[in-house]
C-alpha cells in the first residue's frame, strides 16, 4: 500500500508540474501573429512531414479541407493551430489521469494474481476505464492539426516522446490481447503483468521526457 501511495503522489506531482508549465511543454509553433504578416510563412502553411493520420485529415487534399471552415488559408490555419493547442493540452491532462488508472489497475491486478478473486470485477472495470482514457489520449495526438514548422534534425524531447509512444502503444495492444489468455494460467498472468508494467513505464517516461 505504501508503494501505491508513493506512486500516486509521484503522478500527482507530474500532473501539477504539467498544468503549471503546459505553455512550455507544447512548443510555440503556431506563429499566429506571423501567419498573416510574413509572406514567406504564407507560402508554406503545412510542414513537410506529417504522420499519416494528420496527412489524411489535414494535408493539402485532406478530408478536412473539403469543409469551408478548414480551407488552407493563413487565417484558418491560425484557427487550426489554436485547436491543435487545445487538443494537446487535453492530451496531457488525460494522459496523467490515465496514468493514475494504470497504477490502480496494476495494484489490483497484483492482488488478483496473488489469489484475491473477489476483486476481478474491479480489475476489469479499471481496465475498461484505462482503455478509454488511453485511446482517447492517443487519438487527441494522432488527429490534431499538424504544427506549423518542421521538426529540427537530431534528437529532442518531442522525438523521444514519440519513440516511447510507439512502445507503450504496442504494449497496450499486447496487454489487451494477453488478457484473454490469463484465465487460470498463472504463467500467462505474470507475462500479462510484465507487459502491462512495461507499458506503464514507457507511458510514464513519455510524460516525463516532454518536460526536458
C-alpha positions in Angstrom: 0.0 0.0 0.0 2.9 2.4 0.8 4.2 1.8 -2.8 0.8 2.7 -4.2 0.6 5.9 -2.2 4.1 6.9 -3.3 3.3 6.2 -6.9 0.1 8.2 -6.7 2.0 11.1 -5.2 4.6 10.9 -7.9 2.0 11.1 -10.7 0.1 13.9 -8.9 3.4 15.8 -8.8 3.9 15.3 -12.5 0.3 16.4 -13.1 0.8 19.6 -11.1 4.0 20.4 -13.0 2.4 19.9 -16.3 -0.6 22.1 -15.5 1.8 24.8 -14.2 4.0 24.8 -17.2 1.9 23.4 -20.1 2.7 26.5 -22.1 6.3 25.3 -22.1 5.6 21.7 -22.9 3.7 22.4 -26.1 6.1 24.1 -28.5 5.1 27.6 -29.6 4.9 26.6 -33.2 1.6 28.3 -34.1 3.2 31.6 -35.1 -0.3 33.0 -35.1 0.7 36.6 -35.5 3.1 35.8 -38.2 0.7 33.8 -40.4 -0.9 36.9 -41.8 2.1 39.2 -41.9 5.1 37.2 -43.1 4.9 36.4 -46.8 7.4 33.5 -46.5 5.2 31.8 -44.0 2.1 32.4 -46.0 3.6 30.4 -48.9 4.2 27.4 -46.6 1.3 26.7 -44.3 2.0 23.0 -43.7 5.1 21.2 -42.5 6.9 18.8 -44.9 6.5 15.8 -42.7 3.2 14.8 -41.0 2.1 11.5 -39.5 -0.3 9.6 -41.8 -3.4 10.4 -39.7 -2.6 14.1 -40.0 -1.9 13.9 -43.7 -5.2 12.1 -44.3 -7.2 14.7 -42.4 -5.1 17.9 -42.6 -2.9 17.6 -45.7 -3.4 19.9 -48.7 -6.0 17.4 -50.0 -7.0 16.0 -46.6 -10.6 15.2 -45.7 -10.9 18.3 -43.5 -10.1 20.6 -46.5 -13.5 19.8 -48.0 -15.1 21.9 -45.2 -15.1 25.7 -45.7 -14.0 26.2 -42.0 -10.7 24.3 -42.7 -9.7 25.7 -46.1 -5.9 26.1 -46.3 -5.5 29.8 -45.8 -3.3 31.7 -43.3 -6.3 32.9 -41.2 -7.9 29.4 -41.0 -4.6 27.8 -40.3 -4.3 30.1 -37.3 -7.6 28.8 -36.0 -6.4 25.2 -36.6 -3.3 25.8 -34.5 -5.4 27.1 -31.7 -7.5 23.8 -32.0 -4.2 21.9 -32.0 -3.1 23.5 -28.8 -6.4 22.8 -27.1 -6.2 19.1 -28.2 -2.6 18.7 -27.0 -3.3 20.3 -23.6 -6.3 17.9 -23.2 -3.9 15.1 -24.3 -1.5 15.9 -21.5 -4.2 16.1 -18.8 -5.9 12.9 -19.9 -2.5 11.2 -20.0 -1.9 11.9 -16.3 -5.4 10.7 -15.4 -4.8 7.5 -17.4 -1.6 7.0 -15.5 -3.5 7.1 -12.2 -5.8 4.5 -13.6 -2.9 2.3 -14.7 -1.4 2.4 -11.2 -4.7 1.4 -9.7 -5.2 -1.4 -12.2 -1.6 -2.7 -11.6 -2.2 -2.7 -7.9 -5.5 -4.6 -8.2 -4.0 -6.9 -10.8 -1.2 -7.9 -8.5 -3.6 -8.8 -5.7 -5.7 -10.8 -8.2 -2.6 -12.9 -9.2 -2.0 -13.5 -5.5 -5.4 -15.2 -5.2 -7.9 -12.4 -4.3 -10.5 -13.3 -6.9 -13.1 -11.0 -5.2 -11.6 -8.0 -7.0 -11.8 -9.5 -10.5 -14.7 -7.2 -11.5 -12.9 -4.2 -10.1 -9.8 -5.1 -12.2 -11.9 -5.4 -15.3 -13.7 -2.1 -14.6 -10.4 -0.4 -14.2 -9.1 -2.0 -17.4 -12.1 -0.6 -19.3 -11.5 2.9 -17.9 -7.8 2.8 -18.7 -8.5 1.7 -22.3 -11.0 4.5 -22.8 -8.6 7.0 -21.3 -5.5 5.7 -23.2 -7.1 5.6 -26.6 -8.8 8.9 -26.2 -5.5 10.4 -25.2 -3.8 8.8 -28.2 -6.5 10.0 -30.6 -6.1 13.6 -29.5 -2.4 13.5 -30.6 -2.9 11.4 -33.8 -5.8 13.5 -35.1 -4.8 17.0 -34.1 -3.9 19.5 -36.9 -0.2 19.5 -37.8 2.2 22.1 -36.3 3.4 25.0 -38.4 7.1 24.2 -38.6 9.2 21.1 -39.5 11.0 19.3 -36.7 14.6 20.1 -36.1 17.1 17.4 -37.0 18.7 15.3 -34.3 17.2 14.1 -31.0 14.8 16.2 -29.0 12.3 15.6 -26.1 9.5 15.6 -28.6 11.1 12.8 -30.7 11.9 10.7 -27.7 8.3 11.2 -26.6 7.2 9.8 -29.9 9.5 6.8 -29.8 8.2 6.0 -26.3 4.7 6.4 -27.6 5.4 3.6 -30.2 6.5 1.3 -27.3 3.5 2.0 -25.0 1.1 1.8 -27.9 2.4 -1.6 -28.9 2.4 -2.6 -25.2 -1.2 -1.5 -24.7 -2.4 -3.6 -27.6 -0.3 -6.6 -26.4 -1.7 -6.2 -22.8 -5.3 -6.3 -24.1 -4.6 -9.4 -26.2 -2.8 -11.3 -23.5 -5.7 -10.5 -21.1 -7.8 -13.1 -23.0 -5.4 -15.9 -22.2 -4.9 -15.3 -18.4 -7.9 -17.2 -17.1 -6.5 -19.9 -14.8 -3.0 -19.7 -16.2 -0.5 -18.2 -13.7 2.4 -18.1 -16.1 0.3 -16.1 -18.7 -0.9 -13.8 -15.9 2.7 -13.0 -15.0 3.6 -12.3 -18.6 0.5 -10.1 -18.9 1.5 -8.2 -15.8 5.1 -7.8 -17.0 3.9 -6.4 -20.4 1.4 -4.1 -18.6 4.2 -2.8 -16.2 6.5 -2.2 -19.2 3.7 -0.3 -21.0 3.1 1.8 -17.9 6.8 2.6 -17.6 7.0 3.7 -21.2 3.8 5.8 -20.8 5.1 7.5 -17.7 8.5 8.1 -19.2 6.8 9.7 -22.2 5.0 12.1 -19.9 8.2 13.0 -18.0 10.5 13.4 -21.0 8.3 16.0 -22.6 9.4 18.3 -19.7 13.0 18.3 -20.8 
